[in-house]
Amino acid sequence: MDIKDIEINLLDGKPTTFGALSKKVTLVVNVASRCGLSPQYEALEAMQKKYGAKGFTVIGVPSNQFFQELKDSEDISNYCSTTWGVTFPMTEKAKLNGKSAHPLYSALTKVKDGEGKAGNVKWNFEKFLILPNGEVHRFRPTTKPDAPEIIALIESNLA
């Protein structure tokens, strides 16, 4: 199955596909409201505003895999919009690892990071940058969304 055909429910429960949400360049990030890395929302939103009209989108995937996400979609939506001004698409909460992982993450976790390691998502705010040719780059949670290596890949693929 092509990654673009994977079904996803948005935070409001509306069904869609990854392909319908994805643009030219897409950054998929598993997010959590109660995580020490949640200030990364600010950079994610700034990137969405800066590059969105050029074919870039962030897709936030809330997860309670590490027990740091709010209990329901309404709480998550309120937190993200009022605290960080999030406008990029957000999905319903999803499992990232294991047998019950969302199909999107079953596909993405096969991708190796810069150190050659694939497998389970290690923590909140792990990033997967999907380029127009289908190539996926994986960045671990402590890599900031606006790190030079991520911005360079975005800009070179939006040109």
N, CA, C and O atoms as a GROMACS GRO file, in nm:
protein
  636
    1MET      N    1   0.084  -0.119   0.000
    1MET     CA    2   0.000   0.000   0.000
    1MET      C    3   0.089   0.125   0.000
    1MET      O    4   0.186   0.134   0.075
    2ASP      N    5   0.053   0.219  -0.084
    2ASP     CA    6   0.123   0.347  -0.091
    2ASP      C    7   0.089   0.428   0.034
    2ASP      O    8  -0.025   0.428   0.079
    3ILE      N    9   0.187   0.496   0.089
    3ILE     CA   10   0.167   0.576   0.210
    3ILE      C   11   0.055   0.679   0.191
    3ILE      O   12  -0.015   0.712   0.286
    4LYS      N   13   0.037   0.729   0.070
    4LYS     CA   14  -0.067   0.829   0.044
    4LYS      C   15  -0.208   0.773   0.058
    4LYS      O   16  -0.303   0.849   0.076
    5ASP      N   17  -0.222   0.640   0.050
    5ASP     CA   18  -0.353   0.576   0.062
    5ASP      C   19  -0.392   0.543   0.206
    5ASP      O   20  -0.504   0.499   0.231
    6ILE      N   21  -0.301   0.562   0.300
    6ILE     CA   22  -0.329   0.528   0.440
    6ILE      C   23  -0.438   0.619   0.495
    6ILE      O   24  -0.431   0.741   0.484
    7GLU      N   25  -0.538   0.557   0.555
    7GLU     CA   26  -0.650   0.631   0.612
    7GLU      C   27  -0.613   0.689   0.747
    7GLU      O   28  -0.546   0.625   0.829
    8ILE      N   29  -0.658   0.813   0.768
    8ILE     CA   30  -0.631   0.886   0.892
    8ILE      C   31  -0.759   0.959   0.931
    8ILE      O   32  -0.831   1.010   0.845
    9ASN      N   33  -0.787   0.963   1.060
    9ASN     CA   34  -0.896   1.047   1.109
    9ASN      C   35  -0.837   1.174   1.167
    9ASN      O   36  -0.740   1.170   1.244
   10LEU      N   37  -0.896   1.286   1.130
   10LEU     CA   38  -0.852   1.414   1.185
   10LEU      C   39  -0.896   1.427   1.330
   10LEU      O   40  -0.976   1.347   1.379
   11LEU      N   41  -0.844   1.527   1.398
   11LEU     CA   42  -0.874   1.548   1.539
   11LEU      C   43  -1.024   1.564   1.564
   11LEU      O   44  -1.073   1.528   1.671
   12ASP      N   45  -1.097   1.618   1.466
   12ASP     CA   46  -1.242   1.633   1.480
   12ASP      C   47  -1.319   1.507   1.441
   12ASP      O   48  -1.442   1.507   1.440
   13GLY      N   49  -1.246   1.398   1.410
   13GLY     CA   50  -1.309   1.271   1.376
   13GLY      C   51  -1.333   1.250   1.228
   13GLY      O   52  -1.371   1.140   1.187
   14LYS      N   53  -1.312   1.352   1.146
   14LYS     CA   54  -1.336   1.342   1.002
   14LYS      C   55  -1.234   1.249   0.938
   14LYS      O   56  -1.113   1.267   0.957
   15PRO      N   57  -1.280   1.150   0.861
   15PRO     CA   58  -1.185   1.059   0.794
   15PRO      C   59  -1.124   1.123   0.670
   15PRO      O   60  -1.189   1.201   0.600
   16THR      N   61  -1.000   1.089   0.645
   16THR     CA   62  -0.930   1.136   0.526
   16THR      C   63  -0.817   1.037   0.498
   16THR      O   64  -0.812   0.929   0.558
   17THR      N   65  -0.728   1.073   0.409
   17THR     CA   66  -0.610   0.990   0.382
   17THR      C   67  -0.485   1.076   0.401
   17THR      O   68  -0.491   1.199   0.400
   18PHE      N   69  -0.374   1.009   0.417
   18PHE     CA   70  -0.248   1.081   0.429
   18PHE      C   71  -0.225   1.164   0.304
   18PHE      O   72  -0.181   1.279   0.313
   19GLY      N   73  -0.254   1.109   0.188
   19GLY     CA   74  -0.235   1.179   0.062
   19GLY      C   75  -0.317   1.306   0.051
   19GLY      O   76  -0.272   1.404  -0.010
   20ALA      N   77  -0.437   1.307   0.109
   20ALA     CA   78  -0.522   1.426   0.105
   20ALA      C   79  -0.466   1.537   0.194
   20ALA      O   80  -0.485   1.655   0.165
   21LEU      N   81  -0.397   1.500   0.301
   21LEU     CA   82  -0.338   1.598   0.393
   21LEU      C   83  -0.200   1.644   0.347
   21LEU      O   84  -0.162   1.759   0.366
   22SER      N   85  -0.128   1.552   0.285
   22SER     CA   86   0.010   1.574   0.246
   22SER      C   87   0.018   1.670   0.128
   22SER      O   88  -0.065   1.669   0.038
   23LYS      N   89   0.121   1.753   0.131
   23LYS     CA   90   0.145   1.844   0.019
   23LYS      C   91   0.274   1.802  -0.049
   23LYS      O   92   0.312   1.685  -0.044
   24LYS      N   93   0.341   1.894  -0.111
   24LYS     CA   94   0.466   1.867  -0.180
   24LYS      C   95   0.571   1.810  -0.083
   24LYS      O   96   0.635   1.709  -0.111
   25VAL      N   97   0.586   1.877   0.032
   25VAL     CA   98   0.678   1.834   0.138
   25VAL      C   99   0.597   1.829   0.267
   25VAL      O  100   0.528   1.925   0.301
   26THR      N  101   0.606   1.717   0.339
   26THR     CA  102   0.524   1.699   0.459
   26THR      C  103   0.612   1.658   0.576
   26THR      O  104   0.698   1.570   0.564
   27LEU      N  105   0.589   1.722   0.691
   27LEU     CA  106   0.659   1.688   0.814
   27LEU      C  107   0.558   1.627   0.910
   27LEU      O  108   0.470   1.696   0.959
   28VAL      N  109   0.571   1.498   0.936
   28VAL     CA  110   0.484   1.426   1.029
   28VAL      C  111   0.554   1.423   1.164
   28VAL      O  112   0.669   1.381   1.174
   29VAL      N  113   0.482   1.467   1.268
   29VAL     CA  114   0.540   1.476   1.402
   29VAL      C  115   0.443   1.418   1.503
   29VAL      O  116   0.327   1.459   1.509
   30ASN      N  117   0.490   1.321   1.584
   30ASN     CA  118   0.405   1.273   1.693
   30ASN      C  119   0.419   1.371   1.809
   30ASN      O  120   0.528   1.396   1.858
   31VAL      N  121   0.306   1.425   1.851
   31VAL     CA  122   0.304   1.533   1.948
   31VAL      C  123   0.238   1.489   2.079
   31VAL      O  124   0.164   1.390   2.083
   32ALA      N  125   0.267   1.563   2.186
   32ALA     CA  126   0.207   1.538   2.316
   32ALA      C  127   0.204   1.669   2.394
   32ALA      O  128   0.304   1.739   2.404
   33SER      N  129   0.089   1.701   2.447
   33SER     CA  130   0.066   1.830   2.512
   33SER      C  131   0.141   1.848   2.643
   33SER      O  132   0.177   1.961   2.678
   34ARG      N  133   0.165   1.742   2.714
   34ARG     CA  134   0.227   1.751   2.846
   34ARG      C  135   0.374   1.711   2.846
   34ARG      O  136   0.428   1.669   2.948
   35CYS      N  137   0.438   1.725   2.733
   35CYS     CA  138   0.578   1.686   2.717
   35CYS      C  139   0.667   1.808   2.732
   35CYS      O  140   0.628   1.919   2.696
   36GLY      N  141   0.786   1.788   2.783
   36GLY     CA  142   0.883   1.896   2.793
   36GLY      C  143   0.927   1.950   2.657
   36GLY      O  144   0.982   2.059   2.649
   37LEU      N  145   0.902   1.873   2.552
   37LEU     CA  146   0.937   1.917   2.417
   37LEU      C  147   0.822   1.990   2.347
   37LEU      O  148   0.836   2.031   2.232
   38SER      N  149   0.708   2.007   2.416
   38SER     CA  150   0.592   2.070   2.351
   38SER      C  151   0.618   2.214   2.303
   38SER      O  152   0.545   2.259   2.216
   39PRO      N  153   0.718   2.288   2.354
   39PRO     CA  154   0.748   2.417   2.293
   39PRO      C  155   0.788   2.405   2.145
   39PRO      O  156   0.792   2.506   2.075
   40GLN      N  157   0.818   2.284   2.097
   40GLN     CA  158   0.846   2.266   1.954
   40GLN      C  159   0.724   2.302   1.869
   40GLN      O  160   0.738   2.329   1.750
   41TYR      N  161   0.604   2.302   1.928
   41TYR     CA  162   0.484   2.344   1.856
   41TYR      C  163   0.505   2.484   1.794
   41TYR      O  164   0.459   2.511   1.683
   42GLU      N  165   0.574   2.571   1.867
   42GLU     CA  166   0.594   2.708   1.819
   42GLU      C  167   0.671   2.708   1.686
   42GLU      O  168   0.631   2.777   1.592
   43ALA      N  169   0.779   2.632   1.678
   43ALA     CA  170   0.858   2.625   1.555
   43ALA      C  171   0.778   2.556   1.444
   43ALA      O  172   0.785   2.596   1.328
   44LEU      N  173   0.704   2.452   1.479
   44LEU     CA  174   0.624   2.382   1.379
   44LEU      C  175   0.522   2.476   1.316
   44LEU      O  176   0.505   2.477   1.194
   45GLU      N  177   0.455   2.556   1.398
   45GLU     CA  178   0.356   2.650   1.346
   45GLU      C  179   0.423   2.760   1.262
   45GLU      O  180   0.370   2.800   1.159
   46ALA      N  181   0.538   2.808   1.306
   46ALA     CA  182   0.611   2.910   1.229
   46ALA      C  183   0.650   2.854   1.092
   46ALA      O  184   0.643   2.926   0.992
   47MET      N  185   0.693   2.729   1.087
   47MET     CA  186   0.730   2.666   0.960
   47MET      C  187   0.607   2.652   0.870
   47MET      O  188   0.615   2.674   0.750
   48GLN      N  189   0.494   2.614   0.929
   48GLN     CA  190   0.371   2.601   0.852
   48GLN      C  191   0.334   2.735   0.789
   48GLN      O  192   0.296   2.741   0.672
   49LYS      N  193   0.345   2.841   0.866
   49LYS     CA  194   0.311   2.974   0.815
   49LYS      C  195   0.410   3.020   0.708
   49LYS      O  196   0.370   3.079   0.607
   50LYS      N  197   0.537   2.992   0.728
   50LYS     CA  198   0.640   3.038   0.634
   50LYS      C  199   0.635   2.963   0.501
   50LYS      O  200   0.650   3.023   0.395
   51TYR      N  201   0.616   2.831   0.506
   51TYR     CA  202   0.628   2.748   0.386
   51TYR      C  203   0.496   2.691   0.334
   51TYR      O  204   0.493   2.633   0.225
   52GLY      N  205   0.388   2.706   0.409
   52GLY     CA  206   0.261   2.644   0.373
   52GLY      C  207   0.212   2.678   0.234
   52GLY      O  208   0.168   2.589   0.161
   53ALA      N  209   0.220   2.804   0.195
   53ALA     CA  210   0.172   2.847   0.063
   53ALA      C  211   0.261   2.794  -0.051
   53ALA      O  212   0.222   2.797  -0.167
   54LYS      N  213   0.380   2.745  -0.014
   54LYS     CA  214   0.473   2.694  -0.116
   54LYS      C  215   0.462   2.542  -0.134
   54LYS      O  216   0.534   2.484  -0.216
   55GLY      N  217   0.371   2.478  -0.058
   55GLY     CA  218   0.353   2.334  -0.075
   55GLY      C  219   0.404   2.250   0.040
   55GLY      O  220   0.427   2.130   0.024
   56PHE      N  221   0.422   2.309   0.157
   56PHE     CA  222   0.469   2.238   0.276
   56PHE      C  223   0.355   2.226   0.376
   56PHE      O  224   0.272   2.317   0.388
   57THR      N  225   0.350   2.115   0.446
   57THR     CA  226   0.256   2.105   0.557
   57THR      C  227   0.315   2.022   0.670
   57THR      O  228   0.392   1.928   0.648
   58VAL      N  229   0.277   2.060   0.790
   58VAL     CA  230   0.306   1.983   0.910
   58VAL      C  231   0.179   1.902   0.939
   58VAL      O  232   0.069   1.954   0.926
   59ILE      N  233   0.195   1.777   0.976
   59ILE     CA  234   0.082   1.697   1.025
   59ILE      C  235   0.119   1.653   1.166
   59ILE      O  236   0.214   1.578   1.186
   60GLY      N  237   0.041   1.700   1.263
   60GLY     CA  238   0.062   1.661   1.402
   60GLY      C  239  -0.017   1.536   1.434
   60GLY      O  240  -0.136   1.528   1.402
   61VAL      N  241   0.048   1.439   1.496
   61VAL     CA  242  -0.016   1.314   1.533
   61VAL      C  243  -0.007   1.299   1.685
   61VAL      O  244   0.093   1.251   1.737
   62PRO      N  245  -0.113   1.341   1.757
   62PRO     CA  246  -0.111   1.325   1.902
   62PRO      C  247  -0.101   1.177   1.940
   62PRO      O  248  -0.162   1.091   1.876
   63SER      N  249  -0.026   1.150   2.042
   63SER     CA  250  -0.013   1.013   2.090
   63SER      C  251   0.005   1.013   2.241
   63SER      O  252   0.070   1.101   2.298
   64ASN      N  253  -0.055   0.914   2.304
   64ASN     CA  254  -0.035   0.896   2.447
   64ASN      C  255   0.058   0.777   2.472
   64ASN      O  256   0.057   0.717   2.579
   65GLN      N  257   0.138   0.744   2.371
   65GLN     CA  258   0.229   0.630   2.380
   65GLN      C  259   0.323   0.644   2.501
   65GLN      O  260   0.365   0.545   2.560
   66PHE      N  261   0.355   0.768   2.537
   66PHE     CA  262   0.448   0.793   2.647
   66PHE      C  263   0.377   0.861   2.765
   66PHE      O  264   0.442   0.921   2.851
   67PHE      N  265   0.244   0.851   2.767
   67PHE     CA  266   0.159   0.896   2.878
   67PHE      C  267   0.171   1.046   2.906
   67PHE      O  268   0.174   1.088   3.021
   68GLN      N  269   0.178   1.126   2.798
   68GLN     CA  270   0.191   1.270   2.815
   68GLN      C  271   0.092   1.350   2.730
   68GLN      O  272   0.109   1.470   2.711
   69GLU      N  273  -0.012   1.283   2.680
   69GLU     CA  274  -0.111   1.352   2.599
   69GLU      C  275  -0.241   1.366   2.677
   69GLU      O  276  -0.272   1.285   2.764
   70LEU      N  277  -0.315   1.469   2.644
   70LEU     CA  278  -0.443   1.495   2.708
   70LEU      C  279  -0.542   1.384   2.673
   70LEU      O  280  -0.519   1.306   2.580
   71LYS      N  281  -0.653   1.377   2.749
   71LYS     CA  282  -0.741   1.261   2.739
   71LYS      C  283  -0.824   1.252   2.612
   71LYS      O  284  -0.850   1.142   2.564
   72ASP      N  285  -0.866   1.366   2.555
   72ASP     CA  286  -0.952   1.355   2.437
   72ASP      C  287  -0.921   1.463   2.333
   72ASP      O  288  -0.847   1.558   2.358
   73SER      N  289  -0.980   1.445   2.216
   73SER     CA  290  -0.953   1.532   2.102
   73SER      C  291  -0.988   1.677   2.129
   73SER      O  292  -0.916   1.768   2.086
   74GLU      N  293  -1.096   1.701   2.200
   74GLU     CA  294  -1.137   1.839   2.229
   74GLU      C  295  -1.033   1.909   2.316
   74GLU      O  296  -0.997   2.024   2.289
   75ASP      N  297  -0.985   1.841   2.418
   75ASP     CA  298  -0.882   1.900   2.505
   75ASP      C  299  -0.753   1.926   2.427
   75ASP      O  300  -0.689   2.030   2.444
   76ILE      N  301  -0.716   1.832   2.342
   76ILE     CA  302  -0.594   1.848   2.261
   76ILE      C  303  -0.610   1.968   2.167
   76ILE      O  304  -0.520   2.051   2.157
   77SER      N  305  -0.723   1.976   2.100
   77SER     CA  306  -0.749   2.085   2.007
   77SER      C  307  -0.744   2.220   2.078
   77SER      O  308  -0.682   2.314   2.029
   78ASN      N  309  -0.810   2.230   2.192
   78ASN     CA  310  -0.811   2.355   2.269
   78ASN      C  311  -0.672   2.394   2.313
   78ASN      O  312  -0.632   2.510   2.301
   79TYR      N  313  -0.597   2.298   2.365
   79TYR     CA  314  -0.460   2.326   2.410
   79TYR      C  315  -0.374   2.376   2.294
   79TYR      O  316  -0.306   2.478   2.307
   80CYS      N  317  -0.376   2.306   2.182
   80CYS     CA  318  -0.290   2.340   2.069
   80CYS      C  319  -0.326   2.476   2.010
   80CYS      O  320  -0.237   2.554   1.973
   81SER      N  321  -0.454   2.505   2.000
   81SER     CA  322  -0.494   2.633   1.938
   81SER      C  323  -0.474   2.750   2.033
   81SER      O  324  -0.429   2.856   1.990
   82THR      N  325  -0.506   2.734   2.160
   82THR     CA  326  -0.494   2.848   2.252
   82THR      C  327  -0.352   2.869   2.302
   82THR      O  328  -0.311   2.984   2.323
   83THR      N  329  -0.276   2.763   2.321
   83THR     CA  330  -0.140   2.777   2.374
   83THR      C  331  -0.039   2.809   2.264
   83THR      O  332   0.051   2.890   2.284
   84TRP      N  333  -0.053   2.744   2.148
   84TRP     CA  334   0.049   2.754   2.043
   84TRP      C  335  -0.004   2.813   1.911
   84TRP      O  336   0.074   2.836   1.819
   85GLY      N  337  -0.134   2.837   1.901
   85GLY     CA  338  -0.191   2.892   1.778
   85GLY      C  339  -0.181   2.798   1.660
   85GLY      O  340  -0.168   2.842   1.546
   86VAL      N  341  -0.187   2.668   1.685
   86VAL     CA  342  -0.170   2.567   1.580
   86VAL      C  343  -0.279   2.577   1.474
   86VAL      O  344  -0.398   2.579   1.506
   87THR      N  345  -0.238   2.582   1.348
   87THR     CA  346  -0.330   2.582   1.235
   87THR      C  347  -0.308   2.462   1.143
   87THR      O  348  -0.392   2.434   1.057
   88PHE      N  349  -0.197   2.391   1.160
   88PHE     CA  350  -0.169   2.276   1.074
   88PHE      C  351  -0.260   2.159   1.112
   88PHE      O  352  -0.310   2.154   1.224
   89PRO      N  353  -0.281   2.066   1.019
   89PRO     CA  354  -0.370   1.952   1.046
   89PRO      C  355  -0.319   1.865   1.161
   89PRO      O  356  -0.199   1.841   1.176
   90MET      N  357  -0.415   1.820   1.240
   90MET     CA  358  -0.386   1.729   1.351
   90MET      C  359  -0.477   1.607   1.336
   90MET      O  360  -0.594   1.620   1.299
   91THR      N  361  -0.422   1.491   1.365
   91THR     CA  362  -0.501   1.368   1.358
   91THR      C  363  -0.554   1.333   1.496
   91THR      O  364  -0.519   1.395   1.596
   92GLU      N  365  -0.640   1.232   1.499
   92GLU     CA  366  -0.681   1.175   1.627
   92GLU      C  367  -0.558   1.112   1.693
   92GLU      O  368  -0.458   1.086   1.627
   93LYS      N  369  -0.569   1.086   1.822
   93LYS     CA  370  -0.460   1.017   1.892
   93LYS      C  371  -0.433   0.884   1.823
   93LYS      O  372  -0.525   0.815   1.779
   94ALA      N  373  -0.305   0.850   1.813
   94ALA     CA  374  -0.266   0.727   1.746
   94ALA      C  375  -0.158   0.656   1.824
   94ALA      O  376  -0.078   0.718   1.895
   95LYS      N  377  -0.156   0.524   1.811
   95LYS     CA  378  -0.047   0.443   1.866
   95LYS      C  379   0.068   0.449   1.766
   95LYS      O  380   0.046   0.447   1.645
   96LEU      N  381   0.190   0.456   1.818
   96LEU     CA  382   0.308   0.471   1.733
   96LEU      C  383   0.387   0.342   1.717
   96LEU      O  384   0.446   0.317   1.612
   97ASN      N  385   0.388   0.262   1.821
   97ASN     CA  386   0.474   0.144   1.826
   97ASN      C  387   0.392   0.018   1.853
   97ASN      O  388   0.279   0.025   1.903
   98GLY      N  389   0.449  -0.095   1.821
   98GLY     CA  390   0.388  -0.222   1.855
   98GLY      C  391   0.287  -0.270   1.753
   98GLY      O  392   0.270  -0.211   1.646
   99LYS      N  393   0.220  -0.380   1.788
   99LYS     CA  394   0.126  -0.446   1.698
   99LYS      C  395   0.005  -0.358   1.665
   99LYS      O  396  -0.053  -0.372   1.558
  100SER      N  397  -0.032  -0.269   1.757
  100SER     CA  398  -0.149  -0.184   1.733
  100SER      C  399  -0.111  -0.045   1.682
  100SER      O  400  -0.192   0.048   1.689
  101ALA      N  401   0.012  -0.030   1.632
  101ALA     CA  402   0.055   0.099   1.577
  101ALA      C  403  -0.032   0.138   1.458
  101ALA      O  404  -0.076   0.052   1.381
  102HIS      N  405  -0.056   0.267   1.445
  102HIS     CA  406  -0.131   0.317   1.330
  102HIS      C  407  -0.054   0.279   1.204
  102HIS      O  408   0.069   0.282   1.204
  103PRO      N  409  -0.124   0.244   1.094
  103PRO     CA  410  -0.055   0.205   0.971
  103PRO      C  411   0.047   0.308   0.921
  103PRO      O  412   0.149   0.271   0.863
  104LEU      N  413   0.020   0.436   0.943
  104LEU     CA  414   0.116   0.538   0.903
  104LEU      C  415   0.249   0.518   0.976
  104LEU      O  416   0.356   0.526   0.916
  105TYR      N  417   0.241   0.491   1.106
  105TYR     CA  418   0.363   0.471   1.184
  105TYR      C  419   0.426   0.334   1.160
  105TYR      O  420   0.547   0.319   1.173
  106SER      N  421   0.346   0.236   1.125
  106SER     CA  422   0.403   0.107   1.086
  106SER      C  423   0.495   0.125   0.966
  106SER      O  424   0.599   0.061   0.956
  107ALA      N  425   0.454   0.214   0.874
  107ALA     CA  426   0.536   0.242   0.756
  107ALA      C  427   0.655   0.332   0.791
  107ALA      O  428   0.768   0.303   0.752
  108LEU      N  429   0.630   0.439   0.864
  108LEU     CA  430   0.736   0.536   0.892
  108LEU      C  431   0.848   0.481   0.980
  108LEU      O  432   0.964   0.517   0.960
  109THR      N  433   0.815   0.396   1.075
  109THR     CA  434   0.919   0.347   1.167
  109THR      C  435   1.016   0.249   1.101
  109THR      O  436   1.113   0.206   1.163
  110LYS      N  437   0.991   0.213   0.976
  110LYS     CA  438   1.087   0.131   0.901
  110LYS      C  439   1.202   0.216   0.848
  110LYS      O  440   1.305   0.164   0.806
  111VAL      N  441   1.183   0.348   0.851
  111VAL     CA  442   1.284   0.441   0.800
  111VAL      C  443   1.396   0.457   0.903
  111VAL      O  444   1.371   0.466   1.023
  112LYS      N  445   1.520   0.460   0.855
  112LYS     CA  446   1.636   0.477   0.943
  112LYS      C  447   1.662   0.625   0.966
  112LYS      O  448   1.640   0.708   0.878
  113ASP      N  449   1.711   0.657   1.085
  113ASP     CA  450   1.750   0.794   1.116
  113ASP      C  451   1.892   0.819   1.067
  113ASP      O  452   1.950   0.735   0.998
  114GLY      N  453   1.947   0.935   1.101
  114GLY     CA  454   2.081   0.972   1.057
  114GLY      C  455   2.191   0.880   1.105
  114GLY      O  456   2.300   0.878   1.048
  115GLU      N  457   2.164   0.803   1.210
  115GLU     CA  458   2.263   0.708   1.263
  115GLU      C  459   2.239   0.567   1.211
  115GLU      O  460   2.305   0.472   1.254
  116GLY      N  461   2.144   0.554   1.118
  116GLY     CA  462   2.117   0.424   1.059
  116GLY      C  463   2.025   0.335   1.140
  116GLY      O  464   2.019   0.214   1.117
  117LYS      N  465   1.952   0.394   1.236
  117LYS     CA  466   1.864   0.315   1.323
  117LYS      C  467   1.718   0.336   1.285
  117LYS      O  468   1.669   0.448   1.279
  118ALA      N  469   1.650   0.226   1.260
  118ALA     CA  470   1.506   0.227   1.235
  118ALA      C  471   1.437   0.176   1.362
  118ALA      O  472   1.501   0.162   1.466
  119GLY      N  473   1.309   0.148   1.353
  119GLY     CA  474   1.238   0.088   1.465
  119GLY      C  475   1.151   0.187   1.539
  119GLY      O  476   1.116   0.294   1.488
  120ASN      N  477   1.116   0.150   1.659
  120ASN     CA  478   1.019   0.225   1.738
  120ASN      C  479   1.050   0.373   1.752
  120ASN      O  480   1.166   0.415   1.755
  121VAL      N  481   0.943   0.451   1.760
  121VAL     CA  482   0.955   0.592   1.798
  121VAL      C  483   1.002   0.593   1.942
  121VAL      O  484   0.947   0.522   2.027
  122LYS      N  485   1.104   0.673   1.970
  122LYS     CA  486   1.166   0.672   2.103
  122LYS      C  487   1.097   0.766   2.202
  122LYS      O  488   1.101   0.742   2.323
  123TRP      N  489   1.035   0.873   2.152
  123TRP     CA  490   0.976   0.973   2.241
  123TRP      C  491   0.887   1.066   2.159
  123TRP      O  492   0.880   1.054   2.037
  124ASN      N  493   0.820   1.155   2.226
  124ASN     CA  494   0.736   1.254   2.161
  124ASN      C  495   0.820   1.347   2.073
  124ASN      O  496   0.938   1.370   2.100
  125PHE      N  497   0.758   1.399   1.968
  125PHE     CA  498   0.818   1.495   1.876
  125PHE      C  499   0.928   1.436   1.787
  125PHE      O  500   1.022   1.505   1.749
  126GLU      N  501   0.914   1.307   1.756
  126GLU     CA  502   1.000   1.249   1.652
  126GLU      C  503   0.943   1.296   1.518
  126GLU      O  504   0.822   1.307   1.502
  127LYS      N  505   1.031   1.325   1.424
  127LYS     CA  506   0.989   1.388   1.298
  127LYS      C  507   1.025   1.301   1.178
  127LYS      O  508   1.132   1.241   1.171
  128PHE      N  509   0.930   1.298   1.082
  128PHE     CA  510   0.949   1.228   0.956
  128PHE      C  511   0.919   1.327   0.845
  128PHE      O  512   0.805   1.373   0.832
  129LEU      N  513   1.019   1.360   0.767
  129LEU     CA  514   1.004   1.455   0.656
  129LEU      C  515   0.990   1.376   0.527
  129LEU      O  516   1.081   1.305   0.486
  130ILE      N  517   0.872   1.390   0.463
  130ILE     CA  518   0.843   1.317   0.340
  130ILE      C  519   0.856   1.414   0.222
  130ILE      O  520   0.788   1.516   0.216
  131LEU      N  521   0.944   1.380   0.130
  131LEU     CA  522   0.974   1.464   0.014
  131LEU      C  523   0.885   1.425  -0.104
  131LEU      O  524   0.824   1.318  -0.103
  132PRO      N  525   0.878   1.510  -0.207
  132PRO     CA  526   0.791   1.483  -0.322
  132PRO      C  527   0.818   1.350  -0.392
  132PRO      O  528   0.725   1.289  -0.447
  133ASN      N  529   0.942   1.303  -0.391
  133ASN     CA  530   0.975   1.177  -0.457
  133ASN      C  531   0.947   1.055  -0.369
  133ASN      O  532   0.977   0.942  -0.408
  134GLY      N  533   0.889   1.078  -0.248
  134GLY     CA  534   0.857   0.969  -0.156
  134GLY      C  535   0.966   0.938  -0.057
  134GLY      O  536   0.946   0.858   0.034
  135GLU      N  537   1.082   0.998  -0.073
  135GLU     CA  538   1.194   0.978   0.019
  135GLU      C  539   1.155   1.031   0.157
  135GLU      O  540   1.093   1.137   0.168
  136VAL      N  541   1.191   0.956   0.261
  136VAL     CA  542   1.158   0.995   0.398
  136VAL      C  543   1.287   1.012   0.478
  136VAL      O  544   1.376   0.928   0.473
  137HIS      N  545   1.295   1.123   0.550
  137HIS     CA  546   1.408   1.149   0.640
  137HIS      C  547   1.353   1.151   0.782
  137HIS      O  548   1.250   1.212   0.810
  138ARG      N  549   1.424   1.083   0.871
  138ARG     CA  550   1.379   1.068   1.010
  138ARG      C  551   1.471   1.146   1.103
  138ARG      O  552   1.594   1.140   1.094
  139PHE      N  553   1.407   1.222   1.193
  139PHE     CA  554   1.480   1.302   1.290
  139PHE      C  555   1.427   1.272   1.429
  139PHE      O  556   1.306   1.274   1.452
  140ARG      N  557   1.516   1.244   1.520
  140ARG     CA  558   1.477   1.208   1.657
  140ARG      C  559   1.422   1.330   1.732
  140ARG      O  560   1.441   1.444   1.688
  141PRO      N  561   1.356   1.307   1.845
  141PRO     CA  562   1.283   1.413   1.916
  141PRO      C  563   1.362   1.538   1.953
  141PRO      O  564   1.308   1.648   1.947
  142THR      N  565   1.487   1.523   1.990
  142THR     CA  566   1.562   1.641   2.034
  142THR      C  567   1.610   1.728   1.919
  142THR      O  568   1.659   1.839   1.941
  143THR      N  569   1.597   1.679   1.794
  143THR     CA  570   1.627   1.764   1.679
  143THR      C  571   1.511   1.861   1.664
  143THR      O  572   1.396   1.820   1.648
  144LYS      N  573   1.541   1.989   1.671
  144LYS     CA  574   1.436   2.090   1.663
  144LYS      C  575   1.377   2.090   1.521
  144LYS      O  576   1.448   2.065   1.424
  145PRO      N  577   1.247   2.120   1.511
  145PRO     CA  578   1.183   2.119   1.379
  145PRO      C  579   1.250   2.214   1.279
  145PRO      O  580   1.253   2.186   1.159
  146ASP      N  581   1.303   2.324   1.329
  146ASP     CA  582   1.366   2.422   1.240
  146ASP      C  583   1.518   2.410   1.237
  146ASP      O  584   1.589   2.507   1.208
  147ALA      N  585   1.567   2.290   1.266
  147ALA     CA  586   1.711   2.264   1.258
  147ALA      C  587   1.758   2.286   1.114
  147ALA      O  588   1.683   2.259   1.020
  148PRO      N  589   1.881   2.333   1.095
  148PRO     CA  590   1.930   2.363   0.960
  148PRO      C  591   1.914   2.248   0.860
  148PRO      O  592   1.881   2.272   0.744
  149GLU      N  593   1.937   2.124   0.905
  149GLU     CA  594   1.928   2.011   0.812
  149GLU      C  595   1.784   1.987   0.766
  149GLU      O  596   1.762   1.942   0.653
  150ILE      N  597   1.686   2.016   0.851
  150ILE     CA  598   1.546   2.000   0.812
  150ILE      C  599   1.506   2.114   0.719
  150ILE      O  600   1.443   2.091   0.615
  151ILE      N  601   1.541   2.236   0.756
  151ILE     CA  602   1.506   2.352   0.673
  151ILE      C  603   1.570   2.340   0.534
  151ILE      O  604   1.505   2.373   0.434
  152ALA      N  605   1.694   2.294   0.526
  152ALA     CA  606   1.761   2.278   0.396
  152ALA      C  607   1.686   2.179   0.307
  152ALA      O  608   1.668   2.204   0.188
  153LEU      N  609   1.640   2.068   0.365
  153LEU     CA  610   1.565   1.971   0.287
  153LEU      C  611   1.430   2.028   0.240
  153LEU      O  612   1.389   2.007   0.126
  154ILE      N  613   1.363   2.101   0.329
  154ILE     CA  614   1.235   2.162   0.292
  154ILE      C  615   1.255   2.259   0.178
  154ILE      O  616   1.189   2.250   0.075
  155GLU      N  617   1.348   2.353   0.197
  155GLU     CA  618   1.368   2.459   0.097
  155GLU      C  619   1.414   2.403  -0.037
  155GLU      O  620   1.368   2.450  -0.142
  156SER      N  621   1.502   2.304  -0.037
  156SER     CA  622   1.552   2.250  -0.164
  156SER      C  623   1.444   2.171  -0.238
  156SER      O  624   1.452   2.155  -0.360
  157ASN      N  625   1.344   2.122  -0.166
  157ASN     CA  626   1.237   2.044  -0.230
  157ASN      C  627   1.114   2.126  -0.260
  157ASN      O  628   1.020   2.076  -0.323
  158LEU      N  629   1.111   2.252  -0.218
  158LEU     CA  630   1.001   2.340  -0.253
  158LEU      C  631   1.038   2.431  -0.369
  158LEU      O  632   0.953   2.498  -0.426
  159ALA      N  633   1.168   2.432  -0.404
  159ALA     CA  634   1.217   2.520  -0.510
  159ALA      C  635   1.162   2.481  -0.646
  159ALA      O  636   1.194   2.544  -0.747
   0.00000   0.00000   0.00000
